C-alpha cells in the first residue's frame, strides 16, 4: 500500500510493505517473483512461521474462507504474491461470492502489475460489496496505473465517501487529488482538497505521511521541506516507504507542472529501493516504462 500498498487496506497494504522492505540479501533468499517492465528481478521472501502456521490451519479446515484469507495475507506479507493469488483462487472455487477473496486477489494482482486482471476482480468485488471503501480504493488504483485517471479519481472519491477513519479520508484525498490533476481537471482537484481542513487529524503515524502530502498540495509545505532524503539503503524500512510514497507524489506534482525531466529523475530514485509492492514504487515504475 497505501494506502502505500497499505496497512488499512485489505489487510495487506502499508503494514505488509513495512514488513517486507528488508535488505536485498534477505530478499535473495526467496524465489523470483517477477521481472519488472524495467528489467529488474523482484524477489519474494521464504516462508516464515506465519505462513507455515496458516498453511497448517487451512489444511485442517480447507473450506474456511477465514483461513484462506489468513494464508493469503501471510503469503503477501512475504511478498509471495503469485502464491497469494493462487490461494485466493482456490478459495473462490468453494466461495465464489466472497467479496473479500476477490478484493485480496485483485490487491495482489496490482502488485504483480497484472492490472487488467486486478480490475476485473475488483469490479466483481464492488458488485458483491458496494459499501466497502477498500474495494473502491483498489479499483481506483487499477484504473490509475493504466492511465485512466478520471475513472481513478471517481473511484477514489467513492472510497472516501465510504471512509471509516480519518486516515481513509486523508489517504483517498491524496490519491483523488493526484488523479484529478493527472486527468487535467485542476478545478476538481482543488475541490477534493477542501475535505482536508485544520480539524482533520491522522489516526496513525503513517497516515501523517499522506496528511503532510495533502498539506503540500494546499501550499502549506514547500517541496524542499516535504521531500525526505534518499535512504542510505534498504535496511531502514520506514525511511524507504516514506521516500517511495512522498517521492512518487512529488514526482507527480512535477509532472503536472510541466517538469517531466525532474519527475523522471525522482521516479528513478524511488525504484532503487526494495519495496516493490508499494504503490509509490509501482507508480514510479509505470511512469518510467511509459517514458521509454
C-alpha positions in Angstrom: 0.0 0.0 0.0 -1.4 2.5 0.7 -2.5 3.1 1.1 1.3 2.6 0.3 0.5 -0.8 -0.9 -1.1 -0.2 2.6 -1.9 -1.2 6.0 -5.5 -0.4 6.4 -6.5 -1.8 3.1 -7.5 -5.4 2.6 -5.2 -6.5 5.4 -2.2 -6.1 3.3 -1.1 -2.5 2.5 1.3 -0.5 4.5 1.8 -3.0 7.3 2.7 -5.6 4.6 5.1 -3.2 2.8 6.9 -2.2 6.0 7.3 -5.9 6.9 8.7 -6.6 3.5 11.1 -3.8 2.9 14.2 -5.7 4.1 17.8 -5.9 2.9 18.4 -7.3 -0.5 20.5 -10.1 0.9 17.4 -11.4 2.7 15.2 -10.9 -0.3 17.5 -13.0 -2.4 16.8 -16.0 -0.1 13.3 -16.2 -1.7 12.3 -17.1 -5.2 12.0 -14.8 -8.2 8.5 -13.3 -8.1 8.5 -11.3 -11.3 10.7 -9.2 -13.6 9.6 -5.6 -13.8 9.0 -3.8 -17.0 12.3 -2.1 -16.3 14.0 -5.4 -16.3 14.6 -5.6 -12.6 14.3 -9.0 -10.9 11.9 -8.7 -7.9 12.0 -11.4 -5.2 9.7 -12.9 -2.7 10.8 -13.9 0.8 10.8 -17.5 2.1 8.1 -18.9 4.3 8.1 -17.7 7.9 6.2 -19.1 10.9 3.1 -17.2 10.0 2.9 -18.8 6.6 3.6 -22.3 7.8 1.0 -22.0 10.6 -1.6 -20.6 8.2 -1.0 -23.5 5.8 -1.5 -26.0 8.7 -4.6 -24.2 9.8 -6.1 -24.3 6.3 -5.2 -27.9 5.8 -7.2 -28.7 8.9 -10.2 -26.7 7.7 -9.9 -26.4 3.9 -13.4 -24.9 3.3 -12.8 -21.9 5.7 -12.8 -18.6 3.9 -11.3 -17.0 7.1 -8.4 -19.4 6.9 -7.9 -18.9 3.2 -7.7 -15.2 3.8 -5.2 -15.7 6.7 -2.9 -17.7 4.5 -3.2 -15.3 1.6 -2.3 -12.4 3.8 0.6 -14.3 5.4 2.0 -15.1 1.9 1.5 -11.5 0.8 3.5 -10.3 3.9 6.4 -12.3 2.5 5.9 -10.8 -1.0 4.7 -14.2 -2.2 2.2 -12.6 -4.5 1.8 -15.4 -7.0 1.2 -17.8 -4.2 -1.3 -15.4 -2.6 -3.2 -15.1 -5.8 -3.3 -18.9 -6.1 -4.6 -19.2 -2.6 -7.4 -16.8 -3.2 -8.2 -18.6 -6.4 -8.6 -21.9 -4.6 -10.8 -20.2 -2.0 -13.1 -18.8 -4.8 -13.7 -22.3 -6.0 -15.8 -23.1 -2.9 -16.8 -19.5 -2.1 -17.5 -17.8 -5.4 -19.4 -14.9 -3.9 -16.8 -13.9 -1.4 -16.0 -10.2 -2.0 -13.1 -10.4 0.4 -11.4 -13.1 -1.8 -11.9 -11.0 -5.0 -10.6 -8.0 -3.2 -7.5 -9.8 -1.9 -6.8 -11.4 -5.3 -7.2 -8.1 -7.0 -4.9 -6.4 -4.5 -2.1 -8.9 -5.2 -2.6 -8.7 -8.9 -2.0 -5.0 -8.7 1.3 -5.8 -7.0 2.2 -8.2 -9.8 1.4 -5.5 -12.4 -1.5 -7.6 -13.7 -3.7 -4.5 -13.9 -6.4 -5.9 -16.2 -6.9 -9.0 -14.1 -7.0 -6.8 -11.0 -9.6 -4.5 -12.4 -11.8 -7.5 -13.3 -11.6 -9.0 -9.8 -12.1 -5.6 -8.1 -15.2 -4.9 -10.3 -16.6 -8.2 -9.1 -15.8 -7.3 -5.5 -17.6 -3.9 -6.0 -20.7 -5.7 -7.2 -20.6 -8.0 -4.2 -19.7 -5.4 -1.6 -20.9 -2.0 -2.8 -20.3 -0.3 0.5 -16.7 -1.5 1.1 -14.3 1.5 0.8 -11.3 -0.8 0.4 -12.8 -2.3 -2.8 -13.2 1.1 -4.5 -9.8 2.2 -3.3 -8.1 -0.7 -5.1 -10.4 -0.5 -8.1 -9.3 3.1 -8.4 -5.7 2.0 -8.4 -6.4 -0.5 -11.2 -7.6 2.4 -13.3 -4.8 4.7 -12.2 -1.9 2.5 -13.1 -3.1 2.2 -16.7 -3.6 5.9 -17.1 -7.4 6.0 -16.7 -7.1 9.0 -14.4 -10.7 10.3 -14.4 -12.0 6.8 -13.6 -9.4 6.5 -10.9 -10.4 9.8 -9.4 -14.1 8.9 -9.4 -13.4 5.7 -7.5 -11.1 7.3 -5.0 -13.9 9.7 -4.3 -16.3 6.8 -3.9 -13.9 5.2 -1.5 -13.6 8.4 0.5 -17.3 8.8 0.7 -17.4 5.3 2.4 -14.4 6.1 4.7 -14.4 4.7 8.2 -11.5 6.6 9.6 -9.6 9.9 9.2 -6.7 8.0 7.6 -9.1 6.7 5.0 -10.2 10.3 4.2 -6.6 11.6 4.2 -5.3 8.7 2.0 -8.1 8.9 -0.6 -7.8 12.6 -0.8 -4.1 12.3 -1.7 -4.9 9.9 -4.5 -8.0 11.6 -5.7 -6.1 14.9 -5.9 -3.3 13.3 -7.9 -5.8 11.5 -10.2 -7.7 14.7 -10.9 -4.5 16.6 -11.7 -3.3 13.8 -14.0 -6.7 13.9 -15.7 -6.2 17.6 -16.3 -9.1 18.7 -14.1 -7.4 21.2 -11.7 -10.8 22.5 -10.5 -11.9 19.1 -9.3 -8.6 18.5 -7.7 -8.9 21.8 -5.8 -12.4 20.8 -4.6 -11.3 17.4 -3.3 -8.7 19.2 -1.1 -11.5 21.1 0.7 -12.1 17.9 2.8 -8.7 18.5 4.4 -9.4 21.2 7.0 -7.3 22.1 10.0 -9.7 19.8 12.0 -8.6 16.7 10.1 -6.0 14.7 12.1 -4.4 11.4 11.1 -5.2 8.2 13.1 -1.7 6.7 12.8 1.8 7.9 12.2 1.8 6.6 8.7 -1.5 8.5 8.0 0.6 11.5 8.8 2.7 11.0 5.7 -0.4 11.4 3.5 -1.7 14.3 5.5 1.5 16.1 5.0 1.2 15.5 1.3 -2.3 16.9 1.3 -0.9 20.0 3.1 1.8 20.2 0.5 -0.8 20.2 -2.3 -2.6 23.0 -0.4 0.6 25.1 -0.4 1.2 24.9 3.3 4.5 23.0 2.9 7.3 23.5 0.4 8.7 20.7 -1.8 12.1 21.2 -0.2 10.6 20.6 3.3 8.3 17.8 2.2 10.8 15.6 0.3 12.7 13.3 2.6 16.4 12.4 1.9 17.1 9.4 -0.2 17.6 6.5 2.2 21.1 5.2 2.6 20.0 1.6 1.9 17.1 -0.9 2.2 17.7 -1.7 5.9 15.5 1.2 7.1 12.1 0.1 6.0 10.3 3.2 7.3 12.6 5.6 5.5 12.3 3.6 2.2 8.5 3.6 2.4 8.3 7.3 3.2 10.7 8.2 0.4 8.8 5.9 -2.1 5.4 7.5 -1.1 6.5 11.1 -1.0 8.9 10.8 -3.8 6.3 9.5 -6.1 3.7 12.1 -5.1 6.2 14.9 -5.7 7.2 13.4 -9.0 3.6 13.5 -9.9 3.5 17.2 -8.8 6.4 17.9 -11.1 4.8 16.0 -13.9 1.6 18.1 -14.0 3.5 21.3 -13.5 5.5 20.6 -16.7 8.8 19.4 -15.2 8.8 15.9 -16.7 12.6 15.6 -16.6 12.6 16.4 -12.8 9.7 13.9 -12.3 11.6 11.1 -14.0 14.7 11.8 -12.0 12.7 11.3 -8.8 10.9 8.2 -10.1 14.3 6.7 -10.9 15.4 7.2 -7.3 12.2 5.7 -6.0 12.6 2.4 -7.9 16.0 1.8 -6.4 14.6 0.5 -3.1 13.2 -2.9 -2.3 9.6 -2.1 -1.5 8.5 -3.2 -5.0 4.9 -3.9 -3.9 4.4 -0.3 -2.7 2.1 1.9 -4.7 4.7 4.7 -5.0 7.2 2.2 -6.3 4.7 0.8 -8.8 3.6 4.2 -9.9 7.2 5.3 -10.5 7.9 2.2 -12.4 4.9 2.7 -14.6 5.9 6.2 -15.5 9.4 5.2 -16.3 8.1 2.5 -18.6 5.8 5.0 -20.4 8.8 7.3 -20.8 10.9 4.7 -22.6 
